[in-house]
């Protein structure tokens, strides 16, 4: 058993365990049970190996963020959770600072001073964690707050350096910023306005909408929309073609839930029919999305890989010059701790590469600010580090969905956001700032070719109901103008 003691002031309740999970080697989630009582969180992993605890943790001055401890062996005596969270943050800072070559880098003095300050507070907490645990909690909380701020400052500094290098190499001469499709029936004026921000539009091909019955296809509305985007000068990215989440699978498919061959053949026909119909108007396809994480049919590992291979090869056969993307959703893999029929995201990505599957690039979804597992807020250093991990697989990367809310979801009884926050409760201006900084951090990576914002408009049917660049009445939020300025700035390059 792993016991973690919390030392909050003024009878603050224990952190929520929604979205909490345990991590093993290589940060792969592991199964286990977690309970909280008497000022402690108790974890019982189904492994004898050391594990880390990841949870939504309230950080004074920043809001709740999904954070984790280092991997720790089981012991009867409780660990001091505040200290262990600070320890992991300092470790992250040290690893990325070395990996990015930022020790003694010109311009890093202020960030380095903050890292030293965080380390000093952490050392002070270590000295008193046994004799004065409440004081150790205060010092560790200070170390964590300063360390998180230093981590984001370091991520932004690293991004600023590499954005300049990328511009010098002509990296922003090609399309790099996209939006998800506007509502059905959007007028030409709205579509034209989108060209201020976007180079391309991602058009979702939702199987259950395109084929509501087994022998009926409905493509007319999409065909008209794609023509309108082309007329406005916007390129089109299609997909995902295959996704087996509950919102994507046609109802008539459930009759075949125990017949993989029938599912496979129906999926192949859908992919072939869709790509053949739009091969001339769409040059970039998300072939599959989230097969590793979310399926109503509970596919085996081999079936997931077979569907991935089929979808990508079908697109390549019909449109050999098109860009084919394999999309990674919920990239921290929390779902794997609950459902062992799924595949950890980085393992899936590695197996796709090692299996010789025909595809050109990975897609990565970075969606935050929802009160559900896999969508809790994370800091910019975590995002930057994750993108670096995927780059090690040797494929270009496209951020296929980037989004966060502009207003907080309903708060829990204790006052904390159940989805997490970024520096403060979400609002329009903070939403614009987060999207801008997240775009800069991701686009600074030379292997990230495009970023696509999602959703475009607020609405109850959007994956993030308040995450749009436009409100429900289609009026622009501050984020729309900020991203238009960002695109213009990146194209123009740094001022001389």
N, C-alpha and C positions, 0 to 999 in steps of 0.2 A: 504493500500500500504506500501511496505518496500522500503526505499530509502537508497542506500549505496554510500557514497562519496569516490571517489578515488583521491589521491593526489600524482601523479607521477611527477617526475622531467622531465624537458626538453621536454614538450609536448608529453610524451609517450602516445600512444593510450590506450583506455580502453581495458581490457582483453576481449578476444573472449568469446562469449556466447555459442560456440559449446560445448556441453556436460554439460553446466551449468544446474542446476536443484535445486528445493527446497525440503527440508526435513522436515517432521513432527515428531511426537512422535516416539521413537525407531529408528530414522533415516530412516523411511520409506519415499520414495519419494512421493511428492504430486504434483498435477497439478497446473500450473500457467503460466503466461506470463511474459517475461523478455525483457527489452529494455535497451539500453545504449545511453546516449547523455549528453552533457554538463558536463562531469566529473562525472556523476552519473550512477549507475545501478539501474533500477527501476523494482521491482518485485510485481506482483499482484497475490498472491496465491488464489486458489478457496477454501479457508477455512478461518475461523476467528481465528483459533488457531495460536500460535507462530510457526514460521518456521525458518529454517536455510537456508543459501545460500551455495551451493557447486559449485565450478568453478575451471578452470585451471588458477592458479595464478603464475605470474612470481616472483620467489624468487631469489634475487641477491645472487650469490654464489652457488646456487643449481640448477637453471633452473626452468622451469614451472612445477608445481605439482598440482594435484587435491586436493584442500583443502576446508575447510568449516568453517562457523561461528558457534557460538552457536545458539540455537533457540531463536528468538527475537519476541516480539509483534509488531504489526503494529503501526506506528506513522507517523506524517507528517514530523517531523524533520529528516534529513538523519542520518543514522548511519555512523560512520567512519570505512570504510571497513578494512583498515590496522589494526586498533585496534581490531576489532572483530575477524579477522583471528588469530591474536596473542593470544587473549583471549581463543579461542577454543584449540589452540595448548597447552597452559599451563594447561588447564583443562584436556586434554588427558594425559599429562605427570603425573599430580597429581593422576588421577584415576588408571592408569596402575602401577605407582610406588607403590601405596598402595596395589593394587590387587596382584602384584607380590611379595610383602613383601620386597621391596628394600630400605625402609627408614632405615638408619643406617646399611646397609648391608656392610660387609667388602669388599673393592675393588670398592665401588661406589662413592668414594670421588670426583674424577674428574668430573664425570657426575653430581653429586649433585651440585658442584660448578657452572657448566654451567647452570643448571636449575635455581639456585639462580640469576645468571647473567641475564638470560632471564626475570625472574620475575621483577628484578629491572628496566630493560629497559621498560617493560610493564607498571609498576606503574608510571614511569616518563612520558610515553606517555599519560596515563590517565589524568595526572595533567594538560596537556597543549592542550588536543584535542579540547577544545572549543576556547581557545585564540590564539593558534598557530598550526592550523591543519597540516601544512606542516612539522613542527618539530615533531609533534605527529606521523606523517606517518614515518618519519625517525627512530624514536625510536621504533615504533611498528614493522617496518621491521627488525630492529636489533633483537628485542625480538623473532620474528618469525624465523629468520635464526638460531639464537643460540638455540632456542627451538627445531627446527627440527633436528639439528645436535645432540642435547642432546637426543632426542627421539630415533634416530637411534642407538646412542651409547648405550642407555639403552636396546634396543631390542637385540643388539649384546651381551651385557654383560649377560643378562638373558639367551640368547641362549647358551653361553659358559658354564654357570653353569649347565644347564639342559642337554646339550650334554654329559658332564662328568658323570652326574648321570645316564643318559640312558645307557651309555656304561657299567658302573658298574653293572647295572641290566641285562646286556646281550641283550639290545635292538637292537644292530646292528649285532646280530648273524643270523638274518633272512634277506632275500632280501629286500632292501629298496630303490633302485635307478633304474629308468627305462628310456627308450627312446621310442619315437614313431618310427614306422616302417621305414626302409630305402626305397629308391625309388624302384619301381618294377624292378625285374631282377638284384638286387644287387648281386655281386659275393660273394663267400664264404670268400674271404680275407677281404672284408669290414665288413661282418657280424662278423667274428672272431675278428676284431679290436674293435667292439662295446663292447665286453666283458670286455675291460679295464675300461669301465665306468658303464655299465648297468648290472643289475641282470635279468631284464626282458624287453621284447619288447611289446609295446601296438600296436595291429593291428586294424586299423579302419575297421569296416564292414559297408561300405557306401551303403545304400539300393539302391539308384539309379544306382550304378555301378554293384551291385550283381544281380539285377532284372531289367534290362533295359526295358523289356516289361513284360506284365502281366504274360505270360506263359513261360518265359525264365529265367534261372538262370545261373550265370557265377561265379563259385567258384574255378575254376582250378588254377588260378594264386595265389590266397590266400592259397590254399591247399599246393602248392609247397613252398611258402614262409614260412609257418608255419613249414613245415618239415625241412627247412634249419635252422631256428632259434633253433629248438630242437636239431639238429645235432651239433650246436655250443655251446650248453649248456645253452641257454637262455630260461627262462620261457616265456609264452605268456599270455598277458591280451587281451581279445577281447572287441571290442566295441568303441563307443556306438552302441548298437543294434537298438535303436529307437531314432531318432532325427528328428524333423519336420522343420528344417531350409531349406531354398531354395536349398542349395547345397546337401541335403540328400534325399529329397523326389523324387521318380521316376516321370517322366512326366505323365505317364499313370494314376497316382493316382488322378490327378486334376479333372478327370471326376466325382470323388466321393466327391468333396469338400463339398457338402451339405448333404452328407449321412454318418453320423458318424458310423453307424453300419457296413457299407461296409469298411470304413477306419480301424475301430477296427479289423475286421476279417482279412483283408489283413495284418495288422501289426502283429497280433497274428501268422498267418501262417509264416511270415518272421522270427520272433523271434524263433518259434519252429523249423523251418527247419534249421536255422543257428546253433542253439545250439545243436540240435541233431547230426548234421554233425560233429561238432568239440568238443563234450563233453569230449572225451578222451584226446585231445591234449591241451585244454585250461581249466585252473582251476580258472580263475578270469574273471568276465564279468562286463562291464559297461552296465547295462540294459537300462537305459534311460539317456539322456543328454539334458539339456536346455529346457525341456518341459514347464517350468514355464516362460521362457523368450522369446522364439523364435518359432513361428509356422506359416506356410503359410496358415493354415486353420482356425485360430481364434477360438480355442477350448474354451469351457466354463470351469470354475473351476472344476466342477464335471467330465467333460470329461478328463481333464488333470490328475486328480487323478485316474480315471478309467484306463487310459492307463498306468500309472505308476504301478498300482496294477497288471494289466494283464502281463506286461513285466517281472516284478520281480518274480511273481508266476510261470510263464511259465518256466523261467530259473531254478527256484528251483525244479520244478516237474521233469524236464529232467535231471538236474545235481545237485542233492541235496547237494553234498559236495562242490560245487563251491562257490567262494566268489562273492556276488552280490552287485553291487555298484549303487547308485543313484547319478547322477552327477549334480552339481550346477554350472551354468555358469553365467558370469557377476554378481558376488556376491554382489556388492554394489547396484544393482537394479535400475540404472539410467533409464532403459527402462520403468519402471512402471510409471514414471512421464509423459510419452508420450502415453502409451498404457494401458488402464485400463482393457483390456481383459487378460493381463498377471497377474502373481502372484509375489509379492515381494519374493526374494530368501529365506530369513529366515522364512517367513510365510509358504512357500511351504515345506521347510525342516521340520518345526515343524508339519505341517499337515500330512506329510508322516509318521512321527513317531507316532503321535496320532491316525492315522487311522488303525494301526495294519498291515500295508503293510509289506510283507516278504522281507527283505533285510538285508545285513550285515554291510554296511558302506556307508558313504557319500563320494562322490568325489567333489573336488573343483578345478576349473580352475582359474589360476592366470596369465593372459596374459596382457601385458602392452606395451605401446609405439606405439599404432596405433592412427591415427587421426580420430577416430570415437568414438561415445558414448559408455561408458563402458570399454574402453581400455586405458584411459589416465593414466599416471604414478602416482603412489602413493608411499609414503615413507615406510620404513621397519616397523615402529611402527604401521601404519595402517594395514599392512599385518598381523603382529603378533596378533593384537587385533581382527581382523576378524576371524582368525583361533581359537582363544580362544572362541569367540561367538558360533561358530558351535560346539565346544566341549561340550557346555552346554546341547546339545540335547542328550548326552549319547551314541553316536555311534562313532566307530573308523572313522578316516578320512584319505583319500588318496588324495594327490595333483595330479590330473590326467593330468594337463597341466600347466607347468611353463615356461614362456618365455618372452623375451624382445628383442629389435632389437640390432644389432651391428653397425648400421649406421642410422643416422637421416633421417626421411622422409622429403619431401620438406618443407622448412620453409615458413611461412606466410610473407606477404609484410613487416610487422614490424620487422621481424627478429626472432620472437619467434617460437619455435617448436610447431606445432599444435597438437602434441601428448604428449608433456611433455618430460622431461629429468630427469636424475638422476645424480646430482652433476656437470655434464658437458654434452656437446653434445655426443651422443652415438658413441663409437668406439669399436674395437675388445677387447681391454684390459678392458674397462669399462663394456662391456657385460659379460666378464668372471668374473669380480669382483662381479657384481650384482647377477648373477646366483649362485655363490658360497655362498654369504651372504644370499640370499633368501633360498637356500637349508638348510643352517645351522639354520636359524631362524625357518623354518617349521619343520625340522627333530628334533629340540630340544624338541618339544612338545611330551609328552609320548603317546598321542593318535593319532599322525600322523604316519601311518604305512609305507607309501611309497611316493616318489616324482617321477613324470615322466616328463622329459624335452620335450618340443615341440616348434618348429619343430626340426627334426634332421638335415635337409639340407636346405640351402637357396634355394629360387626359387619363381617365381611369383605366383605359386599356393599355397604356404604356407600361413597359416593364418598370420604369421609375416614374410614377404618376406626375411628379413635379420636376422632372429632370430635363424638360425640353428647353431649347433655345428660344422657342416661341411659346406664348401662353395659349390657353385653349381658344381664345378669340383671335389667335394668330398674330398678336402684337409682339414685337421683339422684346426680349429681356436684355439686361446688360451684357450677358454672355454672348449674345449675337454680335454686338458691336465689338466686344473685346477680341473675339476670334477673327473677325474680319480684319482688325488691326494687326493681330498676330500674323495672319497669312501675309498681309502686305509687308510687314516688317521682315519676315523670313525671306520673302522673295527679294526685297531690296538689300538685305544684308546689314551688318553693323555699320553705324555711322562712322565716317572717317574724319 
